[in-house]
Amino acid sequence: MANLVEAKTQQQFEGFLAKAGKCLTVVHFQAAWAPQCGHMNEVMAELAKEHAHTTFVRLEAEEVPEVSEKYGISSVPTFLFLKAGEKVDVLDGAHAPELTKKVQRLAVSGSQAGAAEGSAADPNQRLKKLINASPCMLFMKGSSQEPRCGFSRQIVALLKEHNIQFSSFDILSDEEVRQGLKTYSNWPTYPQLYVNGELVGGLDIVKELAESGELENTCPKAVTLEHRLKAIINRGAVMLFMKGNKEGARCGFSRQILDMLNATGVDYDTFDILQDEEVRQGLKTYSNWPTYPQLYVKGELIGGLDIVKELKESGDLVSVLKGES
């Protein structure tokens, strides 16, 4: 597929961006040693078939450090979304549904793309889909990570301050949406906030809701880090937080603990802390345990490698893993 390419040098990468022009470019910062990157490449290949006017670029993060450093890439897989050479969004981790959603939202359906799909989509139908892409949807200038006007910056700060979970759409990336939504919503300015498909209003309305204490009741609350950590810890009866996963440890300590757990025959789940910096840092505080790996049984911390070694040597490891002691 002509729109699915690999950039092996900074010059190649910049060439692909220039050729894409104002159309969406999705860059997958990957690594050969990360199996989840291979899976996400399969997802990208399918998306490339569906979005002929979007360019999908694979790039080895460690092999082209100039590009990785320019965009602050610190983990793989990371997906960068660009238009006219400007970053409009970013996605960290192997989240296929979220990647699909972002591509569908950001891809511009120009007249040629519409012809290729056999019909011209109703603009209002497209706006309706965008508005309902998330329970709480903010149309703004820039992204939530990088607002590009003072009003957008203020509303993002308010939503984050009140722990509101929301998605955003950069109106600067799509003139059709920027102009069409003003008519559709009968609201002439930006930013615009929607909840469950209904217009709440702009910055002044959100300020009023925040001051009256009604914002939390109007918009969905974000899941706190503590609740998120509890949910991950309790995904399985035995949960190991490590560098890497069952298929491939990425540090000696993690490899040793995997070998011991595998030898017990007890089923367990793993979480790769290298793929989620929030979890990696937050769990240290939550558990009051500063290092990895960390082993949990039925939601309770057992300890790290040294503790597991002691349990193995004493003959207690299997019974602890089964929750019998």
LUMVEX-760152 format. One record per residue: residue in one letter; x, y, z of N, C-alpha, C in turn. Coordinates in steps of 0.1 Angstrom, whole numbers, padded with zeros to 4 digits, always signed. Layout:
AXYZXYZXYZ ...
END
This chain:
M+0008-0012+0000+0000+0000+0000+0009+0012+0000 A+0006+0022-0009+0014+0034-0011+0013+0043+0002 N+0003+0042+0010+0001+0051+0021+0006+0044+0034 L+0012+0032+0033+0018+0026+0045+0033+0024+0042 V+0042+0032+0049+0056+0033+0046+0064+0032+0058 E+0077+0030+0056+0087+0029+0067+0098+0040+0065 A+0100+0048+0076+0110+0058+0075+0123+0053+0083 K+0134+0052+0076+0146+0047+0082+0156+0058+0085 T+0153+0070+0080+0162+0081+0083+0153+0094+0085 Q+0159+0104+0091+0152+0116+0093+0148+0123+0080 Q+0156+0121+0070+0153+0127+0057+0141+0120+0051 Q+0141+0107+0052+0129+0100+0047+0116+0104+0054 F+0117+0105+0067+0106+0109+0075+0101+0123+0071 E+0110+0132+0069+0106+0146+0065+0100+0146+0051 G+0105+0137+0043+0099+0136+0029+0085+0131+0029 F+0082+0121+0038+0068+0116+0039+0059+0127+0044 L+0064+0135+0054+0055+0146+0059+0052+0156+0048 A+0062+0160+0040+0061+0170+0030+0051+0165+0019 K+0052+0152+0016+0043+0146+0006+0029+0146+0011 A+0027+0143+0023+0013+0142+0029+0006+0156+0029 G+0014+0166+0030+0008+0180+0031-0001+0182+0043 K-0013+0186+0040-0023+0189+0050-0031+0177+0055 C-0029+0166+0048-0036+0153+0051-0029+0147+0064 L-0037+0139+0071-0032+0133+0083-0021+0123+0081 T-0011+0124+0089+0000+0114+0090+0001+0108+0103 V+0001+0095+0104+0002+0088+0117+0015+0081+0117 V+0023+0084+0127+0036+0078+0129+0037+0069+0140 H+0041+0056+0138+0042+0046+0148+0057+0045+0152 F+0060+0050+0164+0073+0049+0169+0074+0035+0176 Q+0082+0026+0170+0082+0012+0174+0096+0007+0177 A+0096-0006+0182+0109-0012+0185+0108-0027+0181 A+0118-0032+0175+0118-0046+0171+0116-0056+0183 W+0121-0052+0195+0121-0061+0206+0107-0061+0213 A+0098-0052+0209+0085-0051+0216+0074-0058+0208 P+0070-0069+0212+0060-0077+0205+0047-0070+0202 Q+0043-0061+0212+0030-0053+0210+0031-0044+0198 C+0043-0040+0194+0045-0031+0182+0041-0039+0169 G+0044-0052+0169+0040-0060+0158+0025-0061+0156 H+0019-0062+0167+0004-0063+0167-0002-0050+0162 M+0004-0039+0167-0002-0026+0163+0001-0023+0148 N+0012-0028+0143+0015-0027+0129+0004-0033+0120 E-0001-0045+0125-0012-0051+0118-0025-0042+0118 V-0027-0036+0130-0038-0027+0131-0037-0015+0121 M-0024-0010+0120-0022+0001+0111-0024-0003+0097 A-0020-0015+0093-0022-0020+0080-0037-0020+0076 E-0045-0024+0085-0059-0024+0082-0065-0010+0081 L-0060-0001+0090-0065+0013+0089-0060+0019+0076 A-0048+0016+0071-0043+0021+0059-0053+0018+0047 K-0058+0006+0048-0068+0002+0037-0080+0010+0037 E-0085+0014+0049-0097+0021+0051-0095+0036+0048 H-0083+0041+0051-0081+0056+0050-0070+0059+0040 A-0074+0058+0027-0064+0059+0016-0057+0073+0015 H-0063+0083+0021-0057+0097+0021-0049+0100+0033 T-0047+0090+0042-0039+0092+0054-0026+0084+0052 T-0015+0090+0056-0002+0083+0055+0002+0077+0068 F+0005+0064+0068+0009+0057+0080+0024+0054+0079 V+0031+0058+0089+0046+0057+0089+0051+0048+0100 R+0059+0038+0097+0065+0030+0108+0079+0036+0109 L+0084+0038+0122+0097+0043+0125+0103+0037+0137 E+0115+0031+0136+0122+0025+0147+0127+0036+0156 A+0121+0037+0168+0124+0049+0177+0139+0050+0180 E+0146+0039+0182+0160+0039+0186+0169+0041+0174 E+0164+0038+0162+0173+0038+0150+0173+0052+0144 V+0162+0060+0147+0161+0074+0142+0159+0083+0154 P+0170+0084+0162+0168+0092+0175+0165+0107+0173 E+0169+0113+0161+0167+0127+0159+0152+0130+0159 V+0144+0121+0153+0130+0123+0152+0123+0120+0165 S+0128+0109+0172+0122+0105+0185+0124+0116+0195 E+0136+0122+0195+0139+0133+0205+0132+0145+0202 K+0130+0148+0189+0123+0160+0185+0109+0161+0190 Y+0102+0149+0191+0088+0148+0195+0087+0143+0209 G+0098+0141+0216+0098+0137+0230+0093+0123+0232 I+0096+0114+0224+0091+0100+0225+0100+0093+0235 S+0093+0087+0245+0101+0080+0256+0097+0066+0258 S+0087+0061+0250+0083+0047+0252+0077+0042+0238 V+0076+0029+0237+0070+0023+0225+0060+0013+0229 P+0049+0011+0221+0046+0019+0209+0040+0033+0213 T+0044+0043+0205+0038+0056+0207+0033+0060+0193 F+0021+0066+0191+0016+0071+0179+0015+0086+0179 L+0021+0092+0169+0020+0106+0167+0012+0110+0155 F+0003+0120+0157-0006+0124+0146-0002+0138+0142 L+0000+0139+0129+0005+0152+0124-0003+0157+0112 K-0005+0170+0110-0011+0176+0098-0003+0188+0095 A+0001+0189+0082+0009+0200+0077+0022+0201+0085 G+0027+0190+0090+0039+0189+0098+0038+0193+0112 E+0026+0196+0117+0023+0200+0131+0017+0189+0138 K+0021+0187+0151+0015+0176+0159+0001+0180+0163 V-0009+0172+0161-0022+0175+0165-0027+0165+0176 D-0020+0154+0178-0025+0145+0189-0014+0134+0191 V-0015+0127+0202-0005+0116+0205-0012+0105+0212 L-0008+0093+0211-0013+0081+0218-0002+0073+0222 D-0001+0070+0235+0009+0061+0241+0003+0048+0244 G+0011+0037+0240+0007+0024+0243-0001+0017+0232 A-0002+0003+0234-0009-0005+0223-0024-0006+0226 H-0031+0005+0222-0045+0006+0224-0052+0007+0210 A-0055-0005+0204-0060-0005+0191-0074+0002+0189 P-0083+0000+0198-0096+0008+0197-0094+0023+0197 E-0085+0028+0206-0083+0042+0207-0075+0047+0195 L-0066+0039+0189-0059+0043+0177-0069+0045+0166 T-0078+0035+0165-0088+0035+0154-0097+0047+0155 K-0101+0050+0168-0110+0062+0170-0103+0075+0167 K-0090+0076+0170-0083+0089+0167-0081+0090+0152 V-0078+0080+0145-0076+0081+0131-0089+0085+0124 Q-0100+0079+0128-0113+0082+0122-0117+0096+0125 R-0113+0101+0137-0117+0115+0141-0108+0125+0133 L-0095+0122+0132-0086+0132+0126-0085+0132+0111 A-0088+0120+0105-0086+0119+0091-0096+0129+0084 V-0091+0137+0075-0100+0146+0068-0106+0139+0056 S-0119+0139+0055-0126+0133+0044-0128+0144+0033 G-0118+0146+0024-0118+0155+0013-0127+0150+0002 S-0128+0158-0008-0137+0154-0019-0132+0142-0026 Q-0119+0140-0027-0113+0128-0034-0116+0116-0025 A-0114+0117-0012-0117+0106-0004-0132+0102-0004 G-0140+0112-0005-0154+0109-0005-0158+0102-0018 A-0151+0106-0029-0154+0099-0042-0149+0085-0041 A-0138+0083-0035-0132+0069-0034-0142+0060-0026 E-0149+0066-0017-0158+0058-0009-0171+0057-0015 G-0173+0063-0026-0185+0061-0034-0197+0071-0032 S-0195+0079-0022-0206+0089-0019-0201+0100-0010 A-0207+0112-0011-0204+0123-0003-0212+0122+0010 A-0204+0122+0021-0211+0120+0034-0218+0133+0038 D-0229+0132+0045-0237+0143+0050-0228+0150+0060 P-0225+0163+0059-0216+0170+0069-0222+0169+0083 N-0236+0171+0084-0242+0171+0097-0240+0157+0104 Q-0241+0146+0096-0239+0133+0101-0225+0131+0107 R-0215+0137+0099-0201+0136+0104-0199+0144+0117 L-0206+0156+0118-0205+0164+0130-0211+0157+0142 K-0222+0150+0139-0229+0143+0150-0221+0131+0155 K-0214+0125+0146-0205+0114+0150-0193+0119+0158 L-0188+0130+0154-0177+0136+0162-0181+0140+0176 I-0193+0147+0177-0198+0151+0189-0200+0140+0199 N-0204+0128+0193-0207+0116+0201-0195+0107+0202 A-0184+0111+0198-0172+0102+0199-0168+0099+0213 S-0172+0108+0222-0168+0106+0236-0180+0111+0245 P-0182+0106+0257-0193+0112+0265-0191+0127+0268 C-0179+0131+0269-0176+0145+0271-0166+0149+0260 M-0170+0158+0251-0162+0161+0239-0160+0176+0238 L-0147+0180+0237-0143+0194+0237-0138+0197+0223 F-0144+0207+0216-0139+0212+0203-0131+0225+0206 M-0118+0225+0203-0109+0235+0208-0099+0238+0197 K-0091+0248+0200-0079+0251+0191-0067+0244+0197 G-0062+0234+0190-0051+0227+0195-0056+0214+0202 S-0047+0208+0210-0051+0195+0217-0051+0198+0232 S-0056+0188+0239-0056+0190+0254-0042+0190+0259 Q-0032+0184+0252-0018+0185+0256-0012+0198+0252 E-0016+0204+0241-0010+0216+0236-0021+0226+0231 P-0029+0232+0240-0039+0242+0235-0032+0253+0227 R-0039+0259+0217-0033+0269+0209-0040+0282+0209 C-0048+0284+0220-0053+0298+0222-0056+0299+0237 G-0057+0311+0242-0059+0313+0257-0072+0307+0262 F-0083+0308+0254-0096+0303+0258-0096+0288+0259 S-0090+0282+0250-0089+0267+0250-0080+0263+0261 R-0069+0270+0264-0060+0267+0275-0068+0267+0289 Q-0076+0278+0290-0084+0279+0302-0094+0268+0305 I-0101+0264+0294-0112+0254+0296-0105+0241+0299 V-0094+0238+0292-0087+0225+0295-0082+0225+0309 A-0077+0236+0314-0072+0237+0328-0084+0234+0338 L-0096+0241+0335-0107+0239+0343-0112+0224+0344 L-0113+0218+0332-0117+0204+0332-0108+0195+0339 K-0095+0197+0337-0085+0189+0344-0085+0192+0359 E-0087+0204+0363-0087+0208+0377-0099+0201+0384 H-0110+0199+0377-0122+0193+0383-0122+0178+0380 N-0111+0172+0375-0110+0158+0373-0120+0153+0363 I-0123+0161+0352-0133+0157+0342-0126+0148+0331 Q-0132+0137+0328-0127+0129+0317-0133+0134+0304 F-0124+0137+0295-0129+0143+0282-0120+0139+0270 S-0125+0140+0258-0117+0139+0246-0118+0152+0239 S-0109+0155+0230-0109+0168+0223-0107+0166+0208 F-0111+0177+0201-0110+0177+0186-0104+0191+0183 D-0093+0190+0175-0086+0203+0171-0093+0209+0159 I-0100+0219+0161-0108+0225+0149-0098+0232+0139 L-0086+0235+0143-0076+0240+0134-0071+0230+0124 S-0074+0217+0127-0070+0207+0118-0080+0204+0107 D-0092+0210+0108-0103+0206+0099-0112+0218+0097 E-0110+0225+0086-0118+0238+0084-0133+0235+0082 E-0136+0223+0076-0150+0219+0074-0157+0218+0088 V-0151+0211+0097-0157+0210+0111-0157+0224+0118 R-0146+0231+0116-0145+0244+0123-0157+0253+0119 Q-0160+0254+0106-0171+0263+0101-0185+0256+0103 G-0185+0243+0100-0198+0236+0101-0204+0235+0115 L-0196+0233+0125-0201+0232+0139-0207+0245+0144 K-0202+0256+0139-0208+0269+0143-0223+0269+0139 T-0226+0265+0127-0240+0265+0123-0248+0254+0129 Y-0242+0242+0130-0249+0230+0136-0253+0233+0150 S-0244+0239+0158-0247+0241+0172-0253+0255+0175 N-0253+0263+0164-0258+0277+0166-0250+0284+0177 W-0237+0281+0177-0228+0287+0187-0216+0292+0179 P-0213+0305+0179-0204+0311+0169-0189+0310+0173 T-0186+0306+0185-0172+0307+0190-0167+0294+0195 Y-0154+0293+0197-0147+0282+0203-0139+0286+0215 P-0138+0277+0225-0141+0262+0225-0156+0260+0227 Q-0160+0247+0224-0174+0243+0226-0173+0229+0233 L-0181+0228+0244-0181+0215+0252-0194+0208+0250 Y-0194+0195+0247-0206+0187+0246-0205+0176+0256 V-0217+0172+0262-0218+0161+0270-0229+0152+0266 N-0226+0140+0263-0236+0130+0258-0244+0136+0246 G-0236+0142+0237-0241+0147+0224-0248+0160+0225 E-0249+0166+0237-0256+0179+0238-0247+0190+0242 L-0249+0202+0235-0240+0213+0238-0242+0219+0252 V-0231+0220+0259-0231+0226+0272-0228+0241+0271 G-0218+0244+0262-0215+0258+0260-0200+0260+0258 G-0196+0273+0260-0182+0276+0258-0175+0279+0272 L-0164+0287+0272-0156+0289+0284-0164+0295+0295 D-0172+0306+0292-0180+0313+0302-0190+0303+0309 I-0197+0295+0302-0206+0286+0308-0199+0276+0317 V-0188+0270+0312-0180+0261+0320-0175+0267+0333 K-0170+0280+0331-0166+0287+0344-0177+0288+0354 E-0190+0292+0349-0201+0293+0358-0204+0280+0364 L-0204+0269+0357-0207+0256+0362-0196+0252+0373 A-0184+0255+0370-0173+0252+0380-0175+0260+0393 E-0179+0273+0391-0180+0282+0403-0192+0278+0411 S-0203+0272+0405-0215+0268+0412-0214+0254+0417 G-0203+0247+0414-0202+0233+0419-0209+0223+0410 E-0215+0227+0399-0223+0218+0391-0215+0211+0380 L-0202+0215+0378-0195+0210+0367-0193+0194+0368 E-0190+0190+0380-0188+0176+0383-0200+0168+0380 N-0212+0174+0383-0225+0166+0380-0229+0167+0365 T-0223+0177+0358-0227+0178+0344-0218+0169+0335 C-0205+0168+0339-0196+0160+0331-0191+0148+0338 P-0187+0137+0330-0182+0125+0336-0169+0127+0343 K-0167+0122+0355-0155+0123+0362-0144+0113+0357 A-0132+0117+0357-0121+0108+0353-0118+0098+0364 V-0114+0087+0361-0110+0077+0370-0097+0081+0377 T-0097+0081+0391-0085+0086+0397-0074+0075+0396 L-0062+0079+0398-0050+0070+0396-0052+0059+0407 E-0056+0062+0419-0057+0051+0429-0068+0041+0425 H-0079+0045+0419-0089+0036+0415-0084+0028+0403 R-0076+0034+0394-0071+0027+0383-0061+0017+0387 L-0052+0020+0397-0042+0010+0402-0049-0002+0408 K-0060+0001+0416-0067-0010+0423-0073-0019+0412 A-0078-0013+0402-0085-0021+0391-0074-0030+0384 I-0063-0025+0382-0052-0033+0375-0047-0044+0384 I-0045-0040+0397-0040-0050+0406-0049-0062+0408 N-0062-0059+0406-0072-0070+0408-0077-0076+0395 R-0070-0073+0384-0073-0080+0372-0072-0095+0372 G-0063-0100+0380-0061-0114+0382-0058-0117+0396 A-0060-0130+0400-0058-0134+0414-0043-0132+0417 V-0034-0135+0407-0020-0133+0409-0015-0123+0398 M-0010-0111+0402-0007-0101+0393+0008-0096+0395 L+0015-0097+0384+0029-0093+0385+0032-0080+0377 F+0037-0070+0383+0041-0057+0376+0056-0058+0374 M+0059-0057+0361+0073-0061+0357+0077-0052+0345 K+0090-0054+0341+0095-0047+0329+0094-0058+0318 G+0085-0056+0309+0082-0066+0299+0069-0074+0302 N+0068-0086+0296+0056-0094+0299+0060-0109+0299 K+0049-0117+0300+0052-0132+0301+0060-0137+0290 E+0058-0131+0278+0065-0136+0266+0080-0131+0265 G+0083-0120+0272+0096-0115+0272+0099-0105+0282 A+0107-0109+0292+0111-0099+0303+0122-0090+0297 R+0122-0078+0302+0131-0068+0297+0141-0063+0308 C+0143-0071+0319+0154-0068+0328+0156-0082+0335 G+0168-0083+0341+0172-0095+0347+0163-0099+0359 F+0159-0089+0367+0151-0092+0379+0137-0098+0375 S+0131-0091+0364+0118-0096+0359+0120-0110+0353 R+0131-0113+0347+0133-0126+0341+0134-0137+0352 Q+0141-0134+0362+0142-0143+0373+0129-0147+0380 I+0121-0136+0382+0108-0139+0389+0098-0146+0380 L+0099-0144+0367+0091-0151+0357+0094-0166+0358 D+0107-0169+0358+0112-0183+0358+0106-0190+0371 M+0106-0183+0382+0101-0189+0394+0086-0191+0394 L+0079-0181+0389+0064-0183+0388+0060-0194+0378 N+0067-0194+0367+0064-0204+0357+0066-0218+0362 A+0076-0220+0371+0079-0233+0377+0069-0238+0386 T+0060-0229+0391+0050-0233+0401+0038-0239+0394 G+0035-0235+0381+0023-0240+0374+0011-0232+0378 V+0012-0222+0386+0001-0214+0390-0001-0203+0380 D-0014-0201+0376-0017-0191+0366-0015-0177+0371 Y-0010-0168+0363-0008-0154+0368-0009-0144+0356 D-0011-0132+0358-0012-0121+0348+0000-0112+0350 T+0003-0104+0340+0014-0095+0341+0010-0081+0336 F+0017-0071+0340+0015-0057+0335+0029-0051+0333 D+0031-0046+0320+0044-0041+0316+0044-0026+0320 I+0052-0023+0331+0053-0009+0336+0060+0000+0326 L+0067-0005+0317+0074+0003+0307+0065+0009+0297 Q+0053+0004+0296+0043+0009+0287+0034+0019+0293 D+0035+0022+0306+0026+0032+0312+0033+0039+0324 E+0038+0051+0321+0046+0058+0331+0038+0062+0343 E+0025+0065+0341+0017+0068+0352+0016+0057+0362 V+0014+0045+0357+0013+0033+0366+0027+0031+0372 R+0037+0032+0364+0051+0029+0369+0055+0037+0381 Q+0052+0050+0380+0055+0059+0391+0045+0059+0402 G+0032+0058+0399+0021+0058+0409+0021+0046+0418 L+0024+0034+0412+0024+0022+0420+0035+0022+0431 K+0046+0029+0429+0056+0029+0439+0051+0036+0452 T+0043+0047+0450+0037+0054+0461+0026+0046+0467 Y+0017+0041+0458+0006+0033+0463+0010+0021+0472 S+0020+0014+0468+0024+0002+0475+0035+0005+0485 N+0040+0017+0485+0052+0020+0493+0063+0010+0491 W+0065+0007+0478+0075-0003+0474+0082+0003+0462 P+0095+0007+0464+0101+0016+0454+0107+0009+0441 T+0107-0004+0441+0113-0011+0429+0104-0020+0423 Y+0109-0025+0411+0101-0036+0404+0111-0047+0401 P+0105-0059+0400+0090-0063+0399+0083-0062+0412 Q+0070-0062+0412+0061-0063+0423+0050-0073+0421 L+0049-0082+0431+0039-0093+0430+0027-0091+0439 Y+0015-0092+0434+0003-0091+0442-0005-0104+0441 V-0011-0108+0452-0020-0120+0453-0033-0115+0459 K-0044-0117+0452-0057-0112+0456-0057-0098+0461 G-0050-0089+0453-0050-0075+0456-0040-0071+0467 E-0033-0080+0473-0024-0077+0484-0009-0078+0479 L-0001-0068+0482+0013-0069+0478+0020-0080+0486 I+0027-0089+0478+0036-0099+0484+0050-0094+0485 G+0055-0087+0475+0068-0082+0475+0075-0082+0462 G+0088-0081+0462+0096-0082+0450+0104-0095+0448 L+0114-0094+0441+0122-0106+0437+0128-0113+0450 D+0133-0106+0459+0139-0112+0471+0129-0119+0479 I+0117-0113+0481+0107-0120+0488+0102-0133+0482 V+0101-0132+0468+0096-0144+0461+0107-0155+0462 K+0120-0151+0462+0131-0161+0463+0130-0168+0477 E+0127-0160+0487+0126-0165+0501+0115-0175+0502 L+0103-0171+0496+0092-0180+0496+0094-0193+0489 K+0102-0192+0478+0105-0204+0470+0114-0213+0479 E+0124-0207+0485+0134-0215+0493+0127-0222+0505 S+0117-0215+0511+0110-0220+0522+0099-0230+0519 G+0096-0231+0506+0086-0240+0501+0072-0235+0502 D+0071-0222+0505+0058-0215+0507+0052-0208+0495 L+0060-0208+0484+0056-0200+0472+0042-0204+0466 V+0041-0217+0464+0028-0222+0458+0016-0218+0466 S+0017-0221+0479+0006-0218+0488+0002-0204+0489 V+0013-0195+0488+0010-0180+0489+0004-0176+0476 L+0008-0181+0464+0002-0178+0452-0012-0182+0451 K-0015-0193+0457-0029-0198+0457-0038-0192+0468 G-0032-0183+0476-0039-0176+0486-0043-0184+0498 E-0034-0194+0500-0037-0203+0511-0030-0199+0524 S-0021-0190+0523-0014-0185+0535-0009-0171+0533 
END
